[in-house]
Amino acid sequence: MDPTILLVSIIGVVVTTGLIYYSLRTLFLFKRNVAARAWVYICLSAIFSSMGVVAFLIESLTSMGLLPVGGVLETVGASFLFLGLRKNFLFWASKDHFV
């Protein structure tokens, strides 16, 4: 195995683990309000996308058949990101948040 691929994969797993950690911590900070709902979706997006990246990184090291799993996790993460960004836009575009 090429040491460069191993090093990049290890760094990728560490970074995505940090992303999952801070997404979970941020997720549990929010209470139920309109502004927080967008960030809940964005945090879920980071969690699912990070798990997809980890699946791709593991697949690059050993062939375990994780490419479809990683693709599904990335798609779910992208869907949550879309929902979160849409909710965030709708919140800031409305006049209600200034009241």
N, CA, C and O atoms as a GROMACS GRO file, in nm:
protein
  396
    1MET      N    1   0.084  -0.118   0.000
    1MET     CA    2   0.000   0.000   0.000
    1MET      C    3   0.089   0.124   0.000
    1MET      O    4   0.191   0.130   0.068
    2ASP      N    5   0.047   0.222  -0.076
    2ASP     CA    6   0.121   0.347  -0.088
    2ASP      C    7   0.106   0.427   0.042
    2ASP      O    8  -0.006   0.450   0.087
    3PRO      N    9   0.218   0.469   0.104
    3PRO     CA   10   0.208   0.544   0.229
    3PRO      C   11   0.138   0.679   0.214
    3PRO      O   12   0.080   0.729   0.311
    4THR      N   13   0.144   0.738   0.096
    4THR     CA   14   0.077   0.866   0.075
    4THR      C   15  -0.074   0.851   0.085
    4THR      O   16  -0.142   0.934   0.146
    5ILE      N   17  -0.126   0.746   0.023
    5ILE     CA   18  -0.271   0.721   0.030
    5ILE      C   19  -0.313   0.693   0.173
    5ILE      O   20  -0.418   0.741   0.218
    6LEU      N   21  -0.232   0.617   0.245
    6LEU     CA   22  -0.263   0.588   0.385
    6LEU      C   23  -0.263   0.715   0.469
    6LEU      O   24  -0.354   0.735   0.550
    7LEU      N   25  -0.164   0.801   0.450
    7LEU     CA   26  -0.156   0.926   0.526
    7LEU      C   27  -0.274   1.017   0.496
    7LEU      O   28  -0.335   1.072   0.588
    8VAL      N   29  -0.308   1.033   0.369
    8VAL     CA   30  -0.422   1.117   0.332
    8VAL      C   31  -0.551   1.060   0.387
    8VAL      O   32  -0.638   1.135   0.431
    9SER      N   33  -0.566   0.929   0.385
    9SER     CA   34  -0.687   0.866   0.439
    9SER      C   35  -0.697   0.886   0.589
    9SER      O   36  -0.806   0.912   0.641
   10ILE      N   37  -0.587   0.874   0.660
   10ILE     CA   38  -0.588   0.894   0.805
   10ILE      C   39  -0.624   1.039   0.838
   10ILE      O   40  -0.705   1.064   0.928
   11ILE      N   41  -0.565   1.133   0.766
   11ILE     CA   42  -0.597   1.275   0.789
   11ILE      C   43  -0.744   1.300   0.757
   11ILE      O   44  -0.812   1.374   0.829
   12GLY      N   45  -0.794   1.240   0.649
   12GLY     CA   46  -0.934   1.256   0.613
   12GLY      C   47  -1.028   1.203   0.719
   12GLY      O   48  -1.130   1.265   0.749
   13VAL      N   49  -0.996   1.088   0.776
   13VAL     CA   50  -1.079   1.030   0.882
   13VAL      C   51  -1.076   1.118   1.007
   13VAL      O   52  -1.179   1.137   1.071
   14VAL      N   53  -0.960   1.172   1.041
   14VAL     CA   54  -0.949   1.259   1.159
   14VAL      C   55  -1.031   1.386   1.139
   14VAL      O   56  -1.104   1.428   1.230
   15VAL      N   57  -1.020   1.447   1.023
   15VAL     CA   58  -1.095   1.571   0.997
   15VAL      C   59  -1.245   1.544   0.996
   15VAL      O   60  -1.321   1.622   1.054
   16THR      N   61  -1.289   1.437   0.931
   16THR     CA   62  -1.432   1.409   0.927
   16THR      C   63  -1.485   1.366   1.064
   16THR      O   64  -1.601   1.393   1.095
   17THR      N   65  -1.404   1.302   1.144
   17THR     CA   66  -1.445   1.269   1.280
   17THR      C   67  -1.465   1.397   1.361
   17THR      O   68  -1.560   1.408   1.439
   18GLY      N   69  -1.376   1.494   1.343
   18GLY     CA   70  -1.393   1.624   1.408
   18GLY      C   71  -1.519   1.695   1.362
   18GLY      O   72  -1.588   1.758   1.442
   19LEU      N   73  -1.549   1.684   1.232
   19LEU     CA   74  -1.670   1.744   1.179
   19LEU      C   75  -1.794   1.679   1.239
   19LEU      O   76  -1.890   1.748   1.273
   20ILE      N   77  -1.793   1.548   1.252
   20ILE     CA   78  -1.906   1.479   1.314
   20ILE      C   79  -1.920   1.520   1.461
   20ILE      O   80  -2.030   1.544   1.508
   21TYR      N   81  -1.808   1.528   1.532
   21TYR     CA   82  -1.810   1.564   1.674
   21TYR      C   83  -1.872   1.703   1.695
   21TYR      O   84  -1.962   1.719   1.777
   22TYR      N   85  -1.824   1.802   1.620
   22TYR     CA   86  -1.876   1.937   1.638
   22TYR      C   87  -2.017   1.953   1.583
   22TYR      O   88  -2.092   2.038   1.631
   23SER      N   89  -2.054   1.874   1.485
   23SER     CA   90  -2.193   1.876   1.437
   23SER      C   91  -2.288   1.823   1.543
   23SER      O   92  -2.395   1.879   1.565
   24LEU      N   93  -2.248   1.714   1.608
   24LEU     CA   94  -2.332   1.660   1.716
   24LEU      C   95  -2.342   1.757   1.833
   24LEU      O   96  -2.449   1.775   1.890
   25ARG      N   97  -2.230   1.819   1.870
   25ARG     CA   98  -2.234   1.915   1.981
   25ARG      C   99  -2.321   2.034   1.946
   25ARG      O  100  -2.397   2.082   2.031
   26THR      N  101  -2.311   2.083   1.823
   26THR     CA  102  -2.394   2.197   1.781
   26THR      C  103  -2.540   2.156   1.774
   26THR      O  104  -2.628   2.234   1.809
   27LEU      N  105  -2.566   2.035   1.728
   27LEU     CA  106  -2.703   1.986   1.716
   27LEU      C  107  -2.774   1.986   1.851
   27LEU      O  108  -2.892   2.020   1.859
   28PHE      N  109  -2.702   1.950   1.956
   28PHE     CA  110  -2.765   1.943   2.087
   28PHE      C  111  -2.774   2.078   2.157
   28PHE      O  112  -2.837   2.089   2.262
   29LEU      N  113  -2.713   2.182   2.100
   29LEU     CA  114  -2.724   2.316   2.158
   29LEU      C  115  -2.856   2.385   2.125
   29LEU      O  116  -2.903   2.469   2.201
   30PHE      N  117  -2.913   2.348   2.013
   30PHE     CA  118  -3.028   2.423   1.964
   30PHE      C  119  -3.156   2.382   2.033
   30PHE      O  120  -3.181   2.265   2.062
   31LYS      N  121  -3.237   2.484   2.059
   31LYS     CA  122  -3.373   2.463   2.108
   31LYS      C  123  -3.464   2.467   1.986
   31LYS      O  124  -3.417   2.491   1.874
   32ARG      N  125  -3.590   2.445   2.005
   32ARG     CA  126  -3.684   2.444   1.893
   32ARG      C  127  -3.729   2.586   1.861
   32ARG      O  128  -3.818   2.639   1.927
   33ASN      N  129  -3.669   2.648   1.761
   33ASN     CA  130  -3.719   2.772   1.706
   33ASN      C  131  -3.690   2.774   1.557
   33ASN      O  132  -3.626   2.682   1.505
   34VAL      N  133  -3.738   2.876   1.490
   34VAL     CA  134  -3.730   2.878   1.344
   34VAL      C  135  -3.586   2.888   1.296
   34VAL      O  136  -3.548   2.819   1.201
   35ALA      N  137  -3.506   2.970   1.359
   35ALA     CA  138  -3.367   2.988   1.315
   35ALA      C  139  -3.286   2.862   1.340
   35ALA      O  140  -3.199   2.828   1.260
   36ALA      N  141  -3.312   2.793   1.449
   36ALA     CA  142  -3.235   2.673   1.482
   36ALA      C  143  -3.268   2.557   1.390
   36ALA      O  144  -3.184   2.469   1.369
   37ARG      N  145  -3.388   2.554   1.336
   37ARG     CA  146  -3.428   2.442   1.251
   37ARG      C  147  -3.336   2.429   1.130
   37ARG      O  148  -3.302   2.318   1.090
   38ALA      N  149  -3.294   2.541   1.074
   38ALA     CA  150  -3.203   2.537   0.959
   38ALA      C  151  -3.069   2.476   1.000
   38ALA      O  152  -3.012   2.395   0.927
   39TRP      N  153  -3.019   2.514   1.116
   39TRP     CA  154  -2.890   2.462   1.159
   39TRP      C  155  -2.896   2.316   1.199
   39TRP      O  156  -2.796   2.246   1.191
   40VAL      N  157  -3.012   2.270   1.243
   40VAL     CA  158  -3.029   2.128   1.271
   40VAL      C  159  -3.011   2.048   1.142
   40VAL      O  160  -2.942   1.947   1.140
   41TYR      N  161  -3.074   2.094   1.034
   41TYR     CA  162  -3.058   2.026   0.906
   41TYR      C  163  -2.914   2.032   0.857
   41TYR      O  164  -2.862   1.934   0.803
   42ILE      N  165  -2.850   2.146   0.875
   42ILE     CA  166  -2.711   2.160   0.830
   42ILE      C  167  -2.619   2.069   0.910
   42ILE      O  168  -2.526   2.010   0.854
   43CYS      N  169  -2.642   2.057   1.040
   43CYS     CA  170  -2.562   1.966   1.123
   43CYS      C  171  -2.584   1.820   1.081
   43CYS      O  172  -2.489   1.743   1.075
   44LEU      N  173  -2.709   1.784   1.054
   44LEU     CA  174  -2.736   1.649   1.006
   44LEU      C  175  -2.668   1.625   0.873
   44LEU      O  176  -2.618   1.515   0.847
   45SER      N  177  -2.664   1.727   0.788
   45SER     CA  178  -2.594   1.716   0.661
   45SER      C  179  -2.446   1.686   0.683
   45SER      O  180  -2.390   1.599   0.616
   46ALA      N  181  -2.384   1.757   0.775
   46ALA     CA  182  -2.242   1.735   0.803
   46ALA      C  183  -2.217   1.594   0.855
   46ALA      O  184  -2.118   1.531   0.820
   47ILE      N  185  -2.307   1.545   0.939
   47ILE     CA  186  -2.291   1.410   0.996
   47ILE      C  187  -2.301   1.304   0.886
   47ILE      O  188  -2.213   1.219   0.875
   48PHE      N  189  -2.407   1.310   0.805
   48PHE     CA  190  -2.424   1.209   0.700
   48PHE      C  191  -2.316   1.218   0.594
   48PHE      O  192  -2.264   1.116   0.548
   49SER      N  193  -2.282   1.340   0.554
   49SER     CA  194  -2.177   1.357   0.453
   49SER      C  195  -2.043   1.307   0.504
   49SER      O  196  -1.967   1.246   0.430
   50SER      N  197  -2.014   1.333   0.630
   50SER     CA  198  -1.888   1.287   0.688
   50SER      C  199  -1.882   1.135   0.694
   50SER      O  200  -1.777   1.076   0.668
   51MET      N  201  -1.993   1.073   0.729
   51MET     CA  202  -1.994   0.927   0.731
   51MET      C  203  -1.975   0.872   0.589
   51MET      O  204  -1.912   0.769   0.571
   52GLY      N  205  -2.030   0.942   0.489
   52GLY     CA  206  -2.009   0.901   0.351
   52GLY      C  207  -1.863   0.914   0.310
   52GLY      O  208  -1.809   0.827   0.241
   53VAL      N  209  -1.799   1.022   0.353
   53VAL     CA  210  -1.657   1.041   0.323
   53VAL      C  211  -1.573   0.933   0.390
   53VAL      O  212  -1.480   0.880   0.329
   54VAL      N  213  -1.606   0.898   0.513
   54VAL     CA  214  -1.533   0.792   0.582
   54VAL      C  215  -1.551   0.659   0.509
   54VAL      O  216  -1.457   0.581   0.497
   55ALA      N  217  -1.673   0.634   0.459
   55ALA     CA  218  -1.696   0.511   0.383
   55ALA      C  219  -1.611   0.509   0.257
   55ALA      O  220  -1.555   0.405   0.221
   56PHE      N  221  -1.600   0.622   0.188
   56PHE     CA  222  -1.515   0.630   0.069
   56PHE      C  223  -1.368   0.611   0.104
   56PHE      O  224  -1.294   0.545   0.031
   57LEU      N  225  -1.325   0.670   0.217
   57LEU     CA  226  -1.185   0.656   0.258
   57LEU      C  227  -1.153   0.511   0.295
   57LEU      O  228  -1.046   0.460   0.260
   58ILE      N  229  -1.244   0.446   0.364
   58ILE     CA  230  -1.222   0.304   0.400
   58ILE      C  231  -1.219   0.220   0.273
   58ILE      O  232  -1.138   0.127   0.262
   59GLU      N  233  -1.306   0.252   0.178
   59GLU     CA  234  -1.310   0.177   0.052
   59GLU      C  235  -1.180   0.195  -0.026
   59GLU      O  236  -1.138   0.103  -0.096
   60SER      N  237  -1.116   0.312  -0.016
   60SER     CA  238  -0.991   0.332  -0.088
   60SER      C  239  -0.876   0.251  -0.027
   60SER      O  240  -0.779   0.220  -0.095
   61LEU      N  241  -0.889   0.218   0.101
   61LEU     CA  242  -0.786   0.138   0.167
   61LEU      C  243  -0.808  -0.011   0.147
   61LEU      O  244  -0.714  -0.085   0.115
   62THR      N  245  -0.930  -0.055   0.165
   62THR     CA  246  -0.964  -0.197   0.148
   62THR      C  247  -1.096  -0.206   0.073
   62THR      O  248  -1.188  -0.130   0.100
   63SER      N  249  -1.104  -0.298  -0.018
   63SER     CA  250  -1.228  -0.315  -0.094
   63SER      C  251  -1.330  -0.391  -0.009
   63SER      O  252  -1.320  -0.513   0.008
   64MET      N  253  -1.426  -0.317   0.042
   64MET     CA  254  -1.529  -0.377   0.126
   64MET      C  255  -1.668  -0.359   0.066
   64MET      O  256  -1.767  -0.399   0.128
   65GLY      N  257  -1.677  -0.299  -0.051
   65GLY     CA  258  -1.808  -0.275  -0.112
   65GLY      C  259  -1.883  -0.160  -0.051
   65GLY      O  260  -2.006  -0.162  -0.048
   66LEU      N  261  -1.812  -0.059   0.000
   66LEU     CA  262  -1.876   0.053   0.067
   66LEU      C  263  -1.908   0.170  -0.026
   66LEU      O  264  -1.963   0.270   0.019
   67LEU      N  265  -1.876   0.158  -0.155
   67LEU     CA  266  -1.905   0.269  -0.246
   67LEU      C  267  -2.054   0.302  -0.253
   67LEU      O  268  -2.089   0.420  -0.248
   68PRO      N  269  -2.144   0.204  -0.264
   68PRO     CA  270  -2.286   0.240  -0.265
   68PRO      C  271  -2.332   0.302  -0.133
   68PRO      O  272  -2.413   0.394  -0.132
   69VAL      N  273  -2.280   0.252  -0.023
   69VAL     CA  274  -2.316   0.306   0.109
   69VAL      C  275  -2.269   0.451   0.120
   69VAL      O  276  -2.343   0.538   0.165
   70GLY      N  277  -2.145   0.476   0.079
   70GLY     CA  278  -2.093   0.612   0.082
   70GLY      C  279  -2.171   0.706  -0.006
   70GLY      O  280  -2.195   0.821   0.030
   71GLY      N  281  -2.212   0.657  -0.123
   71GLY     CA  282  -2.292   0.739  -0.213
   71GLY      C  283  -2.428   0.774  -0.155
   71GLY      O  284  -2.475   0.887  -0.168
   72VAL      N  285  -2.491   0.677  -0.090
   72VAL     CA  286  -2.621   0.703  -0.028
   72VAL      C  287  -2.606   0.802   0.087
   72VAL      O  288  -2.688   0.893   0.099
   73LEU      N  289  -2.504   0.786   0.170
   73LEU     CA  290  -2.482   0.879   0.282
   73LEU      C  291  -2.454   1.019   0.231
   73LEU      O  292  -2.503   1.117   0.288
   74GLU      N  293  -2.375   1.031   0.125
   74GLU     CA  294  -2.348   1.162   0.067
   74GLU      C  295  -2.476   1.225   0.013
   74GLU      O  296  -2.497   1.346   0.028
   75THR      N  297  -2.562   1.146  -0.049
   75THR     CA  298  -2.688   1.198  -0.102
   75THR      C  299  -2.780   1.243   0.009
   75THR      O  300  -2.843   1.349  -0.002
   76VAL      N  301  -2.789   1.166   0.115
   76VAL     CA  302  -2.872   1.206   0.230
   76VAL      C  303  -2.816   1.335   0.291
   76VAL      O  304  -2.891   1.426   0.326
   77GLY      N  305  -2.683   1.342   0.303
   77GLY     CA  306  -2.621   1.463   0.356
   77GLY      C  307  -2.647   1.584   0.269
   77GLY      O  308  -2.674   1.693   0.320
   78ALA      N  309  -2.639   1.567   0.138
   78ALA     CA  310  -2.667   1.678   0.047
   78ALA      C  311  -2.813   1.721   0.056
   78ALA      O  312  -2.843   1.840   0.045
   79SER      N  313  -2.904   1.627   0.077
   79SER     CA  314  -3.045   1.661   0.092
   79SER      C  315  -3.068   1.743   0.218
   79SER      O  316  -3.142   1.842   0.216
   80PHE      N  317  -3.006   1.704   0.328
   80PHE     CA  318  -3.018   1.782   0.452
   80PHE      C  319  -2.955   1.920   0.437
   80PHE      O  320  -3.007   2.018   0.490
   81LEU      N  321  -2.844   1.928   0.365
   81LEU     CA  322  -2.782   2.058   0.342
   81LEU      C  323  -2.875   2.148   0.261
   81LEU      O  324  -2.889   2.266   0.291
   82PHE      N  325  -2.938   2.092   0.159
   82PHE     CA  326  -3.033   2.169   0.080
   82PHE      C  327  -3.148   2.220   0.168
   82PHE      O  328  -3.183   2.337   0.162
   83LEU      N  329  -3.205   2.131   0.250
   83LEU     CA  330  -3.315   2.172   0.338
   83LEU      C  331  -3.270   2.279   0.437
   83LEU      O  332  -3.342   2.376   0.462
   84GLY      N  333  -3.152   2.261   0.494
   84GLY     CA  334  -3.102   2.357   0.592
   84GLY      C  335  -3.076   2.493   0.530
   84GLY      O  336  -3.112   2.595   0.588
   85LEU      N  337  -3.014   2.494   0.416
   85LEU     CA  338  -2.987   2.622   0.350
   85LEU      C  339  -3.116   2.689   0.305
   85LEU      O  340  -3.128   2.811   0.310
   86ARG      N  341  -3.213   2.609   0.262
   86ARG     CA  342  -3.343   2.666   0.223
   86ARG      C  343  -3.414   2.725   0.344
   86ARG      O  344  -3.466   2.837   0.336
   87LYS      N  345  -3.416   2.653   0.455
   87LYS     CA  346  -3.479   2.705   0.577
   87LYS      C  347  -3.409   2.832   0.624
   87LYS      O  348  -3.474   2.928   0.667
   88ASN      N  349  -3.276   2.833   0.617
   88ASN     CA  350  -3.200   2.950   0.658
   88ASN      C  351  -3.234   3.069   0.569
   88ASN      O  352  -3.254   3.180   0.618
   89PHE      N  353  -3.240   3.046   0.437
   89PHE     CA  354  -3.276   3.154   0.345
   89PHE      C  355  -3.416   3.206   0.373
   89PHE      O  356  -3.438   3.327   0.379
   90LEU      N  357  -3.512   3.114   0.389
   90LEU     CA  358  -3.650   3.156   0.413
   90LEU      C  359  -3.662   3.235   0.543
   90LEU      O  360  -3.741   3.330   0.551
   91PHE      N  361  -3.586   3.197   0.644
   91PHE     CA  362  -3.590   3.270   0.771
   91PHE      C  363  -3.537   3.412   0.753
   91PHE      O  364  -3.601   3.508   0.797
   92TRP      N  365  -3.421   3.424   0.690
   92TRP     CA  366  -3.360   3.557   0.675
   92TRP      C  367  -3.430   3.642   0.570
   92TRP      O  368  -3.422   3.764   0.576
   93ALA      N  369  -3.499   3.580   0.474
   93ALA     CA  370  -3.571   3.656   0.373
   93ALA      C  371  -3.705   3.707   0.425
   93ALA      O  372  -3.761   3.803   0.371
   94SER      N  373  -3.757   3.645   0.530
   94SER     CA  374  -3.886   3.689   0.586
   94SER      C  375  -3.865   3.811   0.673
   94SER      O  376  -3.754   3.837   0.721
   95LYS      N  377  -3.969   3.882   0.692
   95LYS     CA  378  -3.964   4.003   0.776
   95LYS      C  379  -3.990   3.971   0.923
   95LYS      O  380  -3.975   4.057   1.009
   96ASP      N  381  -4.030   3.845   0.952
   96ASP     CA  382  -4.067   3.808   1.088
   96ASP      C  383  -3.950   3.805   1.184
   96ASP      O  384  -3.968   3.826   1.304
   97HIS      N  385  -3.830   3.780   1.134
   97HIS     CA  386  -3.718   3.767   1.227
   97HIS      C  387  -3.672   3.901   1.282
   97HIS      O  388  -3.592   3.905   1.376
   98PHE      N  389  -3.719   4.011   1.226
   98PHE     CA  390  -3.683   4.143   1.278
   98PHE      C  391  -3.776   4.189   1.389
   98PHE      O  392  -3.748   4.289   1.456
   99VAL      N  393  -3.885   4.118   1.409
   99VAL     CA  394  -3.983   4.157   1.511
   99VAL      C  395  -3.939   4.117   1.648
   99VAL      O  396  -4.009   4.142   1.745
   0.00000   0.00000   0.00000
